[in-house]
Amino acid sequence: MNRNDVTELIITNKLKKGVKWEDIAKVVGHSKEWTTAGCLGQMTFSKEQAEAIGKILELPEEAVVQLQVVPYKGSLPSAVPTDPLIYRFYELIQVYGTTIKSLIHEEFGDGIMSAIDFSMDIQRVADPKGDRVNIVLNGKFLPYKTY
């Protein structure tokens, strides 16, 4: 069993049991965003966290062990995503990436936003014209150093 097999098993068992990502996050003790990323193969869980996930989703011991292995991150199947929702984020960066970069550099200087010292919050916002998706990305600013 490899990490991709575990991800597929998590998704299958989650659906069979009618469990939400938020339910899993509660037993793990972290945000639904971070926990979901971990369940989808992008984060490493501690032994206790992996065991909690194993229990709620009835995973075999081999899967629980795999959840504790450092994953290969950023593992989309293609350079340009083909899934419509993920592609829209790619498109968003294509259109607004230079704007985001310019505004961050104007405010902070030459550097980047960390994706390691980072948090994310996704919320549904009710709107009479159609519900909205509110995504907050919060990353530490890391200035480039001179040497």
N, CA, C and O atoms as a GROMACS GRO file, in nm:
protein
  588
    1MET      N    1   0.085  -0.118   0.000
    1MET     CA    2   0.000   0.000   0.000
    1MET      C    3   0.089   0.124   0.000
    1MET      O    4   0.178   0.138   0.084
    2ASN      N    5   0.065   0.215  -0.096
    2ASN     CA    6   0.142   0.340  -0.099
    2ASN      C    7   0.052   0.457  -0.058
    2ASN      O    8  -0.067   0.437  -0.031
    3ARG      N    9   0.108   0.577  -0.055
    3ARG     CA   10   0.034   0.693  -0.006
    3ARG      C   11  -0.087   0.725  -0.094
    3ARG      O   12  -0.190   0.768  -0.044
    4ASN      N   13  -0.075   0.704  -0.225
    4ASN     CA   14  -0.190   0.727  -0.314
    4ASN      C   15  -0.303   0.629  -0.285
    4ASN      O   16  -0.420   0.666  -0.287
    5ASP      N   17  -0.267   0.504  -0.256
    5ASP     CA   18  -0.368   0.404  -0.218
    5ASP      C   19  -0.441   0.447  -0.091
    5ASP      O   20  -0.562   0.431  -0.078
    6VAL      N   21  -0.364   0.502   0.004
    6VAL     CA   22  -0.422   0.546   0.131
    6VAL      C   23  -0.520   0.661   0.106
    6VAL      O   24  -0.629   0.665   0.164
    7THR      N   25  -0.480   0.755   0.021
    7THR     CA   26  -0.568   0.868  -0.011
    7THR      C   27  -0.700   0.818  -0.070
    7THR      O   28  -0.807   0.863  -0.031
    8GLU      N   29  -0.691   0.726  -0.164
    8GLU     CA   30  -0.813   0.670  -0.225
    8GLU      C   31  -0.899   0.598  -0.122
    8GLU      O   32  -1.022   0.608  -0.125
    9LEU      N   33  -0.835   0.525  -0.031
    9LEU     CA   34  -0.908   0.454   0.074
    9LEU      C   35  -0.976   0.553   0.170
    9LEU      O   36  -1.089   0.532   0.212
   10ILE      N   37  -0.906   0.661   0.203
   10ILE     CA   38  -0.964   0.765   0.290
   10ILE      C   39  -1.089   0.822   0.225
   10ILE      O   40  -1.193   0.834   0.290
   11ILE      N   41  -1.080   0.857   0.098
   11ILE     CA   42  -1.194   0.916   0.027
   11ILE      C   43  -1.311   0.816   0.022
   11ILE      O   44  -1.426   0.853   0.046
   12THR      N   45  -1.281   0.692  -0.009
   12THR     CA   46  -1.385   0.589  -0.016
   12THR      C   47  -1.452   0.570   0.119
   12THR      O   48  -1.575   0.570   0.128
   13ASN      N   49  -1.372   0.553   0.225
   13ASN     CA   50  -1.430   0.528   0.358
   13ASN      C   51  -1.503   0.650   0.411
   13ASN      O   52  -1.603   0.637   0.482
   14LYS      N   53  -1.453   0.768   0.379
   14LYS     CA   54  -1.519   0.892   0.419
   14LYS      C   55  -1.660   0.896   0.360
   14LYS      O   56  -1.756   0.928   0.429
   15LEU      N   57  -1.671   0.863   0.233
   15LEU     CA   58  -1.802   0.863   0.167
   15LEU      C   59  -1.893   0.754   0.222
   15LEU      O   60  -2.011   0.778   0.248
   16LYS      N   61  -1.838   0.633   0.240
   16LYS     CA   62  -1.917   0.521   0.293
   16LYS      C   63  -1.975   0.553   0.430
   16LYS      O   64  -2.090   0.519   0.460
   17LYS      N   65  -1.894   0.620   0.514
   17LYS     CA   66  -1.934   0.647   0.652
   17LYS      C   67  -2.012   0.778   0.666
   17LYS      O   68  -2.068   0.806   0.772
   18GLY      N   69  -2.016   0.860   0.559
   18GLY     CA   70  -2.085   0.989   0.566
   18GLY      C   71  -2.015   1.089   0.656
   18GLY      O   72  -2.079   1.174   0.718
   19VAL      N   73  -1.883   1.079   0.662
   19VAL     CA   74  -1.802   1.166   0.747
   19VAL      C   75  -1.760   1.289   0.666
   19VAL      O   76  -1.731   1.279   0.547
   20LYS      N   77  -1.758   1.405   0.731
   20LYS     CA   78  -1.713   1.528   0.665
   20LYS      C   79  -1.567   1.554   0.705
   20LYS      O   80  -1.519   1.504   0.806
   21TRP      N   81  -1.499   1.635   0.622
   21TRP     CA   82  -1.359   1.670   0.654
   21TRP      C   83  -1.352   1.736   0.791
   21TRP      O   84  -1.257   1.714   0.867
   22GLU      N   85  -1.450   1.817   0.823
   22GLU     CA   86  -1.452   1.886   0.952
   22GLU      C   87  -1.460   1.786   1.068
   22GLU      O   88  -1.401   1.810   1.174
   23ASP      N   89  -1.531   1.675   1.050
   23ASP     CA   90  -1.540   1.571   1.153
   23ASP      C   91  -1.402   1.509   1.177
   23ASP      O   92  -1.362   1.485   1.291
   24ILE      N   93  -1.331   1.485   1.069
   24ILE     CA   94  -1.196   1.427   1.080
   24ILE      C   95  -1.103   1.527   1.147
   24ILE      O   96  -1.022   1.490   1.232
   25ALA      N   97  -1.115   1.654   1.109
   25ALA     CA   98  -1.031   1.759   1.167
   25ALA      C   99  -1.049   1.767   1.319
   25ALA      O  100  -0.953   1.790   1.392
   26LYS      N  101  -1.171   1.750   1.364
   26LYS     CA  102  -1.197   1.756   1.508
   26LYS      C  103  -1.122   1.647   1.584
   26LYS      O  104  -1.068   1.672   1.692
   27VAL      N  105  -1.119   1.525   1.529
   27VAL     CA  106  -1.048   1.418   1.600
   27VAL      C  107  -0.896   1.434   1.587
   27VAL      O  108  -0.821   1.387   1.672
   28VAL      N  109  -0.852   1.500   1.481
   28VAL     CA  110  -0.708   1.525   1.463
   28VAL      C  111  -0.663   1.642   1.550
   28VAL      O  112  -0.550   1.644   1.600
   29GLY      N  113  -0.752   1.741   1.569
   29GLY     CA  114  -0.718   1.856   1.651
   29GLY      C  115  -0.656   1.971   1.573
   29GLY      O  116  -0.588   2.055   1.631
   30HIS      N  117  -0.681   1.975   1.443
   30HIS     CA  118  -0.631   2.085   1.359
   30HIS      C  119  -0.743   2.134   1.269
   30HIS      O  120  -0.854   2.080   1.271
   31SER      N  121  -0.714   2.236   1.189
   31SER     CA  122  -0.815   2.294   1.100
   31SER      C  123  -0.860   2.194   0.995
   31SER      O  124  -0.790   2.098   0.964
   32LYS      N  125  -0.980   2.218   0.942
   32LYS     CA  126  -1.030   2.131   0.834
   32LYS      C  127  -0.943   2.144   0.710
   32LYS      O  128  -0.928   2.048   0.635
   33GLU      N  129  -0.886   2.263   0.688
   33GLU     CA  130  -0.803   2.285   0.570
   33GLU      C  131  -0.674   2.204   0.578
   33GLU      O  132  -0.638   2.135   0.483
   34TRP      N  133  -0.602   2.213   0.690
   34TRP     CA  134  -0.476   2.140   0.706
   34TRP      C  135  -0.502   1.989   0.709
   34TRP      O  136  -0.430   1.911   0.646
   35THR      N  137  -0.605   1.949   0.782
   35THR     CA  138  -0.637   1.806   0.793
   35THR      C  139  -0.674   1.747   0.657
   35THR      O  140  -0.630   1.637   0.623
   36THR      N  141  -0.754   1.820   0.580
   36THR     CA  142  -0.792   1.773   0.447
   36THR      C  143  -0.668   1.759   0.359
   36THR      O  144  -0.653   1.659   0.287
   37ALA      N  145  -0.580   1.859   0.364
   37ALA     CA  146  -0.455   1.852   0.286
   37ALA      C  147  -0.377   1.726   0.324
   37ALA      O  148  -0.321   1.659   0.238
   38GLY      N  149  -0.372   1.695   0.452
   38GLY     CA  150  -0.302   1.575   0.497
   38GLY      C  151  -0.369   1.447   0.449
   38GLY      O  152  -0.302   1.354   0.405
   39CYS      N  153  -0.499   1.444   0.459
   39CYS     CA  154  -0.573   1.325   0.414
   39CYS      C  155  -0.560   1.304   0.263
   39CYS      O  156  -0.567   1.191   0.215
   40LEU      N  157  -0.541   1.413   0.190
   40LEU     CA  158  -0.524   1.404   0.045
   40LEU      C  159  -0.377   1.389   0.005
   40LEU      O  160  -0.342   1.400  -0.112
   41GLY      N  161  -0.291   1.364   0.103
   41GLY     CA  162  -0.153   1.327   0.074
   41GLY      C  163  -0.051   1.439   0.074
   41GLY      O  164   0.058   1.421   0.019
   42GLN      N  165  -0.083   1.555   0.133
   42GLN     CA  166   0.009   1.668   0.126
   42GLN      C  167   0.074   1.705   0.260
   42GLN      O  168   0.158   1.795   0.263
   43MET      N  169   0.038   1.640   0.367
   43MET     CA  170   0.093   1.669   0.500
   43MET      C  171   0.127   1.538   0.571
   43MET      O  172   0.079   1.431   0.534
   44THR      N  173   0.209   1.549   0.674
   44THR     CA  174   0.247   1.434   0.756
   44THR      C  175   0.172   1.440   0.888
   44THR      O  176   0.167   1.546   0.952
   45PHE      N  177   0.114   1.330   0.930
   45PHE     CA  178   0.044   1.323   1.057
   45PHE      C  179   0.134   1.258   1.163
   45PHE      O  180   0.218   1.174   1.131
   46SER      N  181   0.115   1.300   1.288
   46SER     CA  182   0.183   1.232   1.399
   46SER      C  183   0.118   1.095   1.416
   46SER      O  184   0.014   1.067   1.358
   47LYS      N  185   0.181   1.010   1.497
   47LYS     CA  186   0.127   0.877   1.523
   47LYS      C  187  -0.014   0.887   1.581
   47LYS      O  188  -0.104   0.814   1.540
   48GLU      N  189  -0.033   0.978   1.677
   48GLU     CA  190  -0.163   0.994   1.741
   48GLU      C  191  -0.269   1.042   1.642
   48GLU      O  192  -0.382   0.993   1.642
   49GLN      N  193  -0.231   1.139   1.558
   49GLN     CA  194  -0.325   1.190   1.458
   49GLN      C  195  -0.362   1.081   1.358
   49GLN      O  196  -0.479   1.064   1.324
   50ALA      N  197  -0.262   1.009   1.311
   50ALA     CA  198  -0.286   0.902   1.213
   50ALA      C  199  -0.376   0.794   1.274
   50ALA      O  200  -0.465   0.742   1.206
   51GLU      N  201  -0.354   0.760   1.399
   51GLU     CA  202  -0.438   0.660   1.465
   51GLU      C  203  -0.582   0.709   1.480
   51GLU      O  204  -0.676   0.631   1.465
   52ALA      N  205  -0.600   0.838   1.508
   52ALA     CA  206  -0.735   0.895   1.520
   52ALA      C  207  -0.807   0.888   1.385
   52ALA      O  208  -0.926   0.856   1.380
   53ILE      N  209  -0.735   0.919   1.278
   53ILE     CA  210  -0.794   0.910   1.144
   53ILE      C  211  -0.826   0.764   1.112
   53ILE      O  212  -0.932   0.732   1.058
   54GLY      N  213  -0.733   0.676   1.146
   54GLY     CA  214  -0.756   0.533   1.124
   54GLY      C  215  -0.880   0.483   1.194
   54GLY      O  216  -0.954   0.401   1.139
   55LYS      N  217  -0.902   0.532   1.314
   55LYS     CA  218  -1.018   0.488   1.392
   55LYS      C  219  -1.149   0.540   1.331
   55LYS      O  220  -1.242   0.462   1.311
   56ILE      N  221  -1.156   0.670   1.302
   56ILE     CA  222  -1.281   0.726   1.250
   56ILE      C  223  -1.316   0.672   1.111
   56ILE      O  224  -1.433   0.662   1.076
   57LEU      N  225  -1.212   0.638   1.032
   57LEU     CA  226  -1.236   0.589   0.896
   57LEU      C  227  -1.214   0.438   0.880
   57LEU      O  228  -1.224   0.385   0.770
   58GLU      N  229  -1.186   0.371   0.992
   58GLU     CA  230  -1.165   0.226   0.991
   58GLU      C  231  -1.059   0.186   0.888
   58GLU      O  232  -1.083   0.103   0.800
   59LEU      N  233  -0.942   0.247   0.900
   59LEU     CA  234  -0.831   0.219   0.809
   59LEU      C  235  -0.746   0.104   0.863
   59LEU      O  236  -0.735   0.088   0.985
   60PRO      N  237  -0.686   0.026   0.775
   60PRO     CA  238  -0.595  -0.079   0.822
   60PRO      C  239  -0.466  -0.017   0.878
   60PRO      O  240  -0.433   0.097   0.848
   61GLU      N  241  -0.397  -0.094   0.959
   61GLU     CA  242  -0.274  -0.046   1.024
   61GLU      C  243  -0.172   0.005   0.922
   61GLU      O  244  -0.104   0.104   0.946
   62GLU      N  245  -0.162  -0.062   0.809
   62GLU     CA  246  -0.067  -0.021   0.705
   62GLU      C  247  -0.096   0.122   0.656
   62GLU      O  248  -0.004   0.198   0.628
   63ALA      N  249  -0.224   0.156   0.646
   63ALA     CA  250  -0.262   0.292   0.603
   63ALA      C  251  -0.227   0.393   0.711
   63ALA      O  252  -0.181   0.503   0.680
   64VAL      N  253  -0.248   0.357   0.837
   64VAL     CA  254  -0.215   0.445   0.949
   64VAL      C  255  -0.065   0.475   0.949
   64VAL      O  256  -0.025   0.589   0.974
   65VAL      N  257   0.016   0.377   0.921
   65VAL     CA  258   0.162   0.396   0.913
   65VAL      C  259   0.196   0.490   0.797
   65VAL      O  260   0.279   0.579   0.812
   66GLN      N  261   0.133   0.470   0.682
   66GLN     CA  262   0.160   0.554   0.565
   66GLN      C  263   0.126   0.701   0.590
   66GLN      O  264   0.192   0.789   0.534
   67LEU      N  265   0.027   0.729   0.674
   67LEU     CA  266  -0.010   0.867   0.707
   67LEU      C  267   0.100   0.940   0.783
   67LEU      O  268   0.099   1.062   0.792
   68GLN      N  269   0.195   0.864   0.837
   68GLN     CA  270   0.305   0.922   0.914
   68GLN      C  271   0.431   0.943   0.832
   68GLN      O  272   0.532   0.992   0.884
   69VAL      N  273   0.426   0.906   0.703
   69VAL     CA  274   0.541   0.920   0.614
   69VAL      C  275   0.536   1.058   0.549
   69VAL      O  276   0.430   1.102   0.505
   70VAL      N  277   0.650   1.126   0.543
   70VAL     CA  278   0.655   1.257   0.478
   70VAL      C  279   0.620   1.239   0.330
   70VAL      O  280   0.684   1.161   0.261
   71PRO      N  281   0.518   1.310   0.282
   71PRO     CA  282   0.471   1.290   0.145
   71PRO      C  283   0.552   1.368   0.042
   71PRO      O  284   0.629   1.458   0.075
   72TYR      N  285   0.533   1.332  -0.082
   72TYR     CA  286   0.583   1.409  -0.195
   72TYR      C  287   0.478   1.517  -0.219
   72TYR      O  288   0.368   1.488  -0.267
   73LYS      N  289   0.511   1.641  -0.186
   73LYS     CA  290   0.412   1.749  -0.192
   73LYS      C  291   0.402   1.810  -0.331
   73LYS      O  292   0.494   1.800  -0.413
   74GLY      N  293   0.288   1.873  -0.356
   74GLY     CA  294   0.267   1.937  -0.484
   74GLY      C  295   0.253   1.837  -0.596
   74GLY      O  296   0.312   1.853  -0.703
   75SER      N  297   0.175   1.734  -0.572
   75SER     CA  298   0.170   1.622  -0.664
   75SER      C  299   0.049   1.621  -0.756
   75SER      O  300  -0.016   1.518  -0.772
   76LEU      N  301   0.018   1.737  -0.817
   76LEU     CA  302  -0.087   1.736  -0.918
   76LEU      C  303  -0.040   1.656  -1.038
   76LEU      O  304   0.080   1.652  -1.066
   77PRO      N  305  -0.132   1.592  -1.110
   77PRO     CA  306  -0.090   1.503  -1.219
   77PRO      C  307  -0.036   1.573  -1.343
   77PRO      O  308   0.026   1.508  -1.427
   78SER      N  309  -0.058   1.705  -1.357
   78SER     CA  310  -0.007   1.775  -1.475
   78SER      C  311   0.034   1.917  -1.438
   78SER      O  312  -0.011   1.970  -1.336
   79ALA      N  313   0.119   1.979  -1.520
   79ALA     CA  314   0.166   2.115  -1.494
   79ALA      C  315   0.049   2.214  -1.497
   79ALA      O  316   0.038   2.299  -1.409
   80VAL      N  317  -0.037   2.203  -1.596
   80VAL     CA  318  -0.158   2.285  -1.603
   80VAL      C  319  -0.273   2.195  -1.560
   80VAL      O  320  -0.305   2.098  -1.629
   81PRO      N  321  -0.337   2.226  -1.447
   81PRO     CA  322  -0.443   2.139  -1.398
   81PRO      C  323  -0.560   2.133  -1.494
   81PRO      O  324  -0.592   2.231  -1.560
   82THR      N  325  -0.624   2.017  -1.501
   82THR     CA  326  -0.739   2.001  -1.589
   82THR      C  327  -0.871   1.999  -1.513
   82THR      O  328  -0.976   2.020  -1.574
   83ASP      N  329  -0.868   1.975  -1.382
   83ASP     CA  330  -0.991   1.981  -1.304
   83ASP      C  331  -1.041   2.125  -1.306
   83ASP      O  332  -0.964   2.217  -1.277
   84PRO      N  333  -1.169   2.148  -1.341
   84PRO     CA  334  -1.218   2.286  -1.356
   84PRO      C  335  -1.198   2.375  -1.233
   84PRO      O  336  -1.160   2.491  -1.248
   85LEU      N  337  -1.223   2.324  -1.114
   85LEU     CA  338  -1.206   2.408  -0.996
   85LEU      C  339  -1.059   2.443  -0.973
   85LEU      O  340  -1.026   2.559  -0.948
   86ILE      N  341  -0.973   2.345  -0.982
   86ILE     CA  342  -0.830   2.371  -0.963
   86ILE      C  343  -0.777   2.460  -1.076
   86ILE      O  344  -0.693   2.546  -1.052
   87TYR      N  345  -0.825   2.438  -1.198
   87TYR     CA  346  -0.782   2.521  -1.310
   87TYR      C  347  -0.817   2.668  -1.286
   87TYR      O  348  -0.740   2.756  -1.324
   88ARG      N  349  -0.931   2.696  -1.223
   88ARG     CA  350  -0.970   2.836  -1.196
   88ARG      C  351  -0.868   2.903  -1.104
   88ARG      O  352  -0.844   3.023  -1.118
   89PHE      N  353  -0.809   2.829  -1.013
   89PHE     CA  354  -0.704   2.888  -0.930
   89PHE      C  355  -0.580   2.915  -1.013
   89PHE      O  356  -0.513   3.017  -0.996
   90TYR      N  357  -0.549   2.825  -1.103
   90TYR     CA  358  -0.438   2.845  -1.196
   90TYR      C  359  -0.465   2.971  -1.280
   90TYR      O  360  -0.377   3.055  -1.297
   91GLU      N  361  -0.587   2.982  -1.331
   91GLU     CA  362  -0.627   3.099  -1.410
   91GLU      C  363  -0.620   3.226  -1.324
   91GLU      O  364  -0.573   3.330  -1.371
   92LEU      N  365  -0.664   3.217  -1.201
   92LEU     CA  366  -0.659   3.331  -1.110
   92LEU      C  367  -0.515   3.382  -1.095
   92LEU      O  368  -0.491   3.502  -1.099
   93ILE      N  369  -0.422   3.290  -1.079
   93ILE     CA  370  -0.281   3.329  -1.066
   93ILE      C  371  -0.227   3.382  -1.199
   93ILE      O  372  -0.147   3.475  -1.200
   94GLN      N  373  -0.272   3.323  -1.312
   94GLN     CA  374  -0.230   3.374  -1.443
   94GLN      C  375  -0.273   3.519  -1.461
   94GLN      O  376  -0.197   3.600  -1.513
   95VAL      N  377  -0.395   3.552  -1.418
   95VAL     CA  378  -0.449   3.686  -1.437
   95VAL      C  379  -0.401   3.782  -1.328
   95VAL      O  380  -0.359   3.894  -1.357
   96TYR      N  381  -0.406   3.738  -1.202
   96TYR     CA  382  -0.378   3.828  -1.090
   96TYR      C  383  -0.242   3.806  -1.023
   96TYR      O  384  -0.206   3.880  -0.932
   97GLY      N  385  -0.166   3.707  -1.067
   97GLY     CA  386  -0.038   3.677  -1.004
   97GLY      C  387   0.058   3.794  -1.001
   97GLY      O  388   0.119   3.822  -0.898
   98THR      N  389   0.071   3.863  -1.113
   98THR     CA  390   0.163   3.978  -1.118
   98THR      C  391   0.113   4.092  -1.029
   98THR      O  392   0.194   4.164  -0.970
   99THR      N  393  -0.019   4.107  -1.019
   99THR     CA  394  -0.075   4.208  -0.930
   99THR      C  395  -0.046   4.174  -0.784
   99THR      O  396  -0.002   4.260  -0.707
  100ILE      N  397  -0.069   4.049  -0.747
  100ILE     CA  398  -0.042   4.005  -0.610
  100ILE      C  399   0.106   4.026  -0.578
  100ILE      O  400   0.140   4.078  -0.472
  101LYS      N  401   0.192   3.984  -0.669
  101LYS     CA  402   0.338   4.000  -0.651
  101LYS      C  403   0.374   4.147  -0.634
  101LYS      O  404   0.449   4.182  -0.543
  102SER      N  405   0.323   4.232  -0.720
  102SER     CA  406   0.356   4.374  -0.715
  102SER      C  407   0.310   4.438  -0.584
  102SER      O  408   0.384   4.515  -0.522
  103LEU      N  409   0.188   4.404  -0.541
  103LEU     CA  410   0.137   4.462  -0.417
  103LEU      C  411   0.211   4.410  -0.294
  103LEU      O  412   0.235   4.487  -0.201
  104ILE      N  413   0.247   4.282  -0.292
  104ILE     CA  414   0.326   4.229  -0.180
  104ILE      C  415   0.462   4.296  -0.176
  104ILE      O  416   0.508   4.335  -0.069
  105HIS      N  417   0.526   4.310  -0.290
  105HIS     CA  418   0.659   4.374  -0.292
  105HIS      C  419   0.651   4.520  -0.251
  105HIS      O  420   0.740   4.569  -0.182
  106GLU      N  421   0.546   4.591  -0.293
  106GLU     CA  422   0.530   4.731  -0.254
  106GLU      C  423   0.513   4.743  -0.102
  106GLU      O  424   0.568   4.834  -0.040
  107GLU      N  425   0.436   4.652  -0.044
  107GLU     CA  426   0.407   4.658   0.100
  107GLU      C  427   0.521   4.603   0.186
  107GLU      O  428   0.550   4.659   0.292
  108PHE      N  429   0.585   4.494   0.142
  108PHE     CA  430   0.682   4.423   0.226
  108PHE      C  431   0.826   4.433   0.178
  108PHE      O  432   0.919   4.421   0.258
  109GLY      N  433   0.846   4.454   0.048
  109GLY     CA  434   0.980   4.450  -0.009
  109GLY      C  435   0.998   4.322  -0.090
  109GLY      O  436   0.902   4.250  -0.116
  110ASP      N  437   1.122   4.296  -0.128
  110ASP     CA  438   1.153   4.181  -0.213
  110ASP      C  439   1.153   4.054  -0.130
  110ASP      O  440   1.236   4.037  -0.041
  111GLY      N  441   1.060   3.965  -0.159
  111GLY     CA  442   1.051   3.840  -0.085
  111GLY      C  443   0.933   3.758  -0.133
  111GLY      O  444   0.876   3.785  -0.239
  112ILE      N  445   0.897   3.658  -0.054
  112ILE     CA  446   0.788   3.568  -0.090
  112ILE      C  447   0.697   3.544   0.030
  112ILE      O  448   0.731   3.576   0.144
  113MET      N  449   0.579   3.488   0.002
  113MET     CA  450   0.490   3.443   0.107
  113MET      C  451   0.515   3.294   0.128
  113MET      O  452   0.511   3.215   0.034
  114SER      N  453   0.540   3.258   0.251
  114SER     CA  454   0.568   3.119   0.284
  114SER      C  455   0.445   3.031   0.265
  114SER      O  456   0.333   3.070   0.298
  115ALA      N  457   0.467   2.913   0.212
  115ALA     CA  458   0.363   2.810   0.207
  115ALA      C  459   0.392   2.705   0.314
  115ALA      O  460   0.324   2.603   0.322
  116ILE      N  461   0.494   2.731   0.397
  116ILE     CA  462   0.528   2.642   0.507
  116ILE      C  463   0.476   2.702   0.638
  116ILE      O  464   0.404   2.635   0.713
  117ASP      N  465   0.513   2.827   0.666
  117ASP     CA  466   0.458   2.898   0.782
  117ASP      C  467   0.330   2.965   0.730
  117ASP      O  468   0.330   3.084   0.697
  118PHE      N  469   0.223   2.888   0.724
  118PHE     CA  470   0.107   2.922   0.644
  118PHE      C  471  -0.020   2.866   0.706
  118PHE      O  472  -0.018   2.761   0.770
  119SER      N  473  -0.129   2.938   0.688
  119SER     CA  474  -0.260   2.884   0.725
  119SER      C  475  -0.362   2.927   0.619
  119SER      O  476  -0.339   3.021   0.543
  120MET      N  477  -0.474   2.855   0.616
  120MET     CA  478  -0.578   2.882   0.518
  120MET      C  479  -0.712   2.862   0.587
  120MET      O  480  -0.728   2.776   0.673
  121ASP      N  481  -0.808   2.945   0.546
  121ASP     CA  482  -0.943   2.932   0.599
  121ASP      C  483  -1.040   2.942   0.482
  121ASP      O  484  -1.033   3.038   0.404
  122ILE      N  485  -1.130   2.847   0.468
  122ILE     CA  486  -1.229   2.846   0.361
  122ILE      C  487  -1.367   2.849   0.426
  122ILE      O  488  -1.401   2.764   0.509
  123GLN      N  489  -1.445   2.948   0.388
  123GLN     CA  490  -1.579   2.964   0.444
  123GLN      C  491  -1.681   2.989   0.334
  123GLN      O  492  -1.648   3.045   0.230
  124ARG      N  493  -1.803   2.948   0.357
  124ARG     CA  494  -1.916   2.979   0.269
  124ARG      C  495  -1.978   3.109   0.319
  124ARG      O  496  -2.002   3.125   0.439
  125VAL      N  497  -2.003   3.203   0.227
  125VAL     CA  498  -2.066   3.330   0.262
  125VAL      C  499  -2.198   3.338   0.186
  125VAL      O  500  -2.201   3.338   0.063
  126ALA      N  501  -2.306   3.344   0.261
  126ALA     CA  502  -2.439   3.352   0.199
  126ALA      C  503  -2.454   3.484   0.123
  126ALA      O  504  -2.412   3.589   0.171
  127ASP      N  505  -2.512   3.477   0.005
  127ASP     CA  506  -2.534   3.595  -0.078
  127ASP      C  507  -2.661   3.570  -0.159
  127ASP      O  508  -2.676   3.464  -0.219
  128PRO      N  509  -2.754   3.666  -0.160
  128PRO     CA  510  -2.880   3.646  -0.234
  128PRO      C  511  -2.860   3.620  -0.384
  128PRO      O  512  -2.946   3.561  -0.448
  129LYS      N  513  -2.747   3.664  -0.439
  129LYS     CA  514  -2.720   3.643  -0.582
  129LYS      C  515  -2.648   3.512  -0.608
  129LYS      O  516  -2.614   3.480  -0.722
  130GLY      N  517  -2.624   3.435  -0.504
  130GLY     CA  518  -2.550   3.309  -0.514
  130GLY      C  519  -2.439   3.308  -0.410
  130GLY      O  520  -2.363   3.404  -0.399
  131ASP      N  521  -2.430   3.200  -0.335
  131ASP     CA  522  -2.331   3.192  -0.228
  131ASP      C  523  -2.191   3.216  -0.281
  131ASP      O  524  -2.161   3.186  -0.396
  132ARG      N  525  -2.106   3.271  -0.196
  132ARG     CA  526  -1.970   3.308  -0.229
  132ARG      C  527  -1.872   3.217  -0.155
  132ARG      O  528  -1.904   3.164  -0.049
  133VAL      N  529  -1.755   3.201  -0.212
  133VAL     CA  530  -1.647   3.126  -0.149
  133VAL      C  531  -1.547   3.228  -0.098
  133VAL      O  532  -1.493   3.308  -0.175
  134ASN      N  533  -1.521   3.226   0.034
  134ASN     CA  534  -1.424   3.318   0.093
  134ASN      C  535  -1.302   3.236   0.134
  134ASN      O  536  -1.311   3.149   0.221
  135ILE      N  537  -1.189   3.265   0.072
  135ILE     CA  538  -1.065   3.193   0.102
  135ILE      C  539  -0.963   3.293   0.153
  135ILE      O  540  -0.933   3.392   0.086
  136VAL      N  541  -0.910   3.267   0.271
  136VAL     CA  542  -0.805   3.351   0.328
  136VAL      C  543  -0.677   3.269   0.332
  136VAL      O  544  -0.672   3.163   0.394
  137LEU      N  545  -0.574   3.319   0.265
  137LEU     CA  546  -0.441   3.258   0.267
  137LEU      C  547  -0.353   3.346   0.354
  137LEU      O  548  -0.343   3.466   0.330
  138ASN      N  549  -0.291   3.287   0.455
  138ASN     CA  550  -0.214   3.365   0.551
  138ASN      C  551  -0.075   3.303   0.562
  138ASN      O  552  -0.057   3.200   0.626
  139GLY      N  553   0.023   3.366   0.498
  139GLY     CA  554   0.159   3.313   0.501
  139GLY      C  555   0.258   3.414   0.552
  139GLY      O  556   0.244   3.534   0.528
  140LYS      N  557   0.357   3.367   0.621
  140LYS     CA  558   0.463   3.453   0.672
  140LYS      C  559   0.540   3.513   0.554
  140LYS      O  560   0.567   3.444   0.456
  141PHE      N  561   0.576   3.641   0.564
  141PHE     CA  562   0.659   3.703   0.461
  141PHE      C  563   0.805   3.666   0.486
  141PHE      O  564   0.856   3.680   0.597
  142LEU      N  565   0.869   3.619   0.383
  142LEU     CA  566   1.011   3.580   0.392
  142LEU      C  567   1.090   3.668   0.296
  142LEU      O  568   1.085   3.648   0.175
  143PRO      N  569   1.166   3.766   0.350
  143PRO     CA  570   1.244   3.852   0.262
  143PRO      C  571   1.365   3.778   0.207
  143PRO      O  572   1.422   3.691   0.273
  144TYR      N  573   1.402   3.813   0.084
  144TYR     CA  574   1.527   3.759   0.029
  144TYR      C  575   1.641   3.827   0.104
  144TYR      O  576   1.637   3.947   0.127
  145LYS      N  577   1.741   3.750   0.140
  145LYS     CA  578   1.854   3.808   0.212
  145LYS      C  579   1.968   3.837   0.114
  145LYS      O  580   1.980   3.775   0.009
  146THR      N  581   2.048   3.931   0.152
  146THR     CA  582   2.168   3.960   0.074
  146THR      C  583   2.285   3.893   0.143
  146THR      O  584   2.286   3.878   0.266
  147TYR      N  585   2.381   3.854   0.066
  147TYR     CA  586   2.500   3.787   0.123
  147TYR      C  587   2.621   3.817   0.040
  147TYR      O  588   2.730   3.771   0.071
   0.00000   0.00000   0.00000
